[in-house]
Amino acid sequence: MSRLDSAIRRLEAQRHCLNRAARMIDGVSGPVLEFGLGNGRTFDHLRELFPDREIFVFDRHVEAHRECIPDDRHIVVGDFRDTLAGAGARIGAPAALVHCDVGSGRAEEDRRLARYLAGALSGLVAPGCVVVADQALDSDTLVAIDPPSEVEPRRYFMYRAVPT
C-alpha cells in the first residue's frame, strides 16, 4: 500500500471513530481533550461535532493552520509529561471524550508515549468517557471497544472509561 493510501485510510478511520464517539457520549458531560494538534484538521472536525463543548488541545508545539488553533485558554503547549500534571485544574471537569493522535512513526517512542498517556488519562476522564487513539492504550481504567466496522483492525483504537 502506498503511503498516500495509508494516510487516507488512517484519516478515514479517525473520522469514523470520532463520529461514532460523538454519538456515544451524548449523555456524558464534560469537555473534549485533543492530544496532538498537528495541522489542526481534527481540532476543526471536533469543533463541528461539539459546538457546545469546550475543547482543550495539548501539543508539544503549534504548527497548525492559523484558523485551526484554539485560543490561549484552550491550548496547552509543551511535552505531555510536563503539562498533564496540572491539567485537571485548568480543564475544570473530567473529560467526556479524549482523542489521542500522537504517533510519530517511531514505534518504540510511540509505545512509550502511549503507555504514559494510558496511565495519565485516568485522572482526567469521566466515567463513560470515550477515548479514541491512534495507538493502543493499556490501562485498568479503559476498556477496549470495537471501532466502527469500516475501520481495519488495529488501525485506530477506541476505549470506554470505567469508574475507578
N, C-alpha and C positions, 0 to 999 in steps of 0.2 A: 504494500500500500504506500502511495506517495505521502510525503509529509503534508501536502495540501489536503489530501483526503483524510488523513489522520486528524488534522486540526479541525476540519469541518465536522467530523464525527464527534470530536471532543466538545465542540461548541453546541452541537445539536443535543448531545447527552446532557450538557449543563442546562440548557434551556428546558428540556423535558423534565428534568429533576426539579428545577426551581419552580416551574409552573405547577407541578404536582404538589410540591411542598406548600405553595401558596394556598392551595385548597385544603391541605391537611391541617394548617394552623389557624383556620377560621375562628375557632373558639379559644385560642391561646393568646393571652395578652402579652405585650412586651415589644421591644424594638427588634430590629434586624441587625445582625452583625455581619460584616463582609471582611474577610481576611484575604488580602491581595487585591488591591485596586487595579493594578495593571494599567491598561489604557482607558479604563472606565466603562467598557461596554456592559459588563454585568451590573455594575452600580446603576447605570442608566436603566437597565431592564428591571432591577429591583425597585427603582422609583416608580416605574409604571405599574408593577404588581402591587406595590404597597404605598399608595399616595398618602395614606393617613398614618403611617408608622414612621417613627424615627429610624434612620439608618446610620449606623456608626461603621466607619471604614478604618481598617488597620493596614498599614503597609510600611515597608522599610523606607521608601522614598516615593515621591509623587512625580509621575511622568505621564499622567492621563491627559486626554483631550480636555481643554480648558472648560468646556461645558459639562464635563462629567467628573468634576472634582467637588466633593462635599465642602460645606462651609467649615470654618475653623473649629466650631464646636463639635462637629461630627466626623472629623478625621483625626486619627492618632498616628503620628509618624514616628517610626523607629522599629527596632528589632522587636518581634513579638515577645521574646523572652524578657525584655526590659519593660515593655509598655503594658502587658497584661496584668501585672501585679496590682496596679491601682485602677484598672479599667472599670470594675464594678461600680465604684463611686461616680465615675464620670457618666456611665451609661444610665445609672439610676434605677434600673429594673432588670430582672432576668430576661434574657432574650427568648423570643418566640421562634426565631429562625436564625441559623448560622450558616453562612456559606464560606467554605474554605477553598480557595483556588490558589494554592501555594507551591505547586510543583515547579521545579526549576529545570527538570531534565537530568538532574544529578541524583541518581537513585538513592545512594546512601544518605546524602544530605536531606533529601525529601523524606526519607523514612524517619530520620532523627527529628525533623520538624513536626511530622505527623504524630510521633509519639509524645512530643512535648504538648502540642495542641490538644490531643485527646485528653490528657490529664488536666490541662489548664482550663478547658471549657467547662468542666464540671461545676465550677463556682459561678459561671456566667449565664447558665441556661435555665429556663423554666421547665418544670415537669411538662412533658408533651411537646417540648421544643423539637423541631426537625433540624437536623444537621445534614447539609449537602456538602460533599467534599470530592476533590479530585484525587485524594489519597485515602487509602484505607486507614481508619482510626480504630484503635483498640483501647476500649475503656469499659470499666464496670458500670458506668452510668449511661452508656449509649448502647442501644440495641439496634443491630443492623435490620433494615427493612429493604425489601426488594425495590429497586428503581423501576421506573416505567418500562413496559415491555419493549419499547423502541430502543432502549439503552443496552448495549452489549455488556455482558458480564465483566466486572472489574474495570469498566471504562469510567464510571462515576459511581459514587457511593452515597447511600442515604442511611440515616440513623434517626431514632426517636430517643429523646432523653427520658430516663426513668427517674421517678422520685428517689432521693437519697435518704 
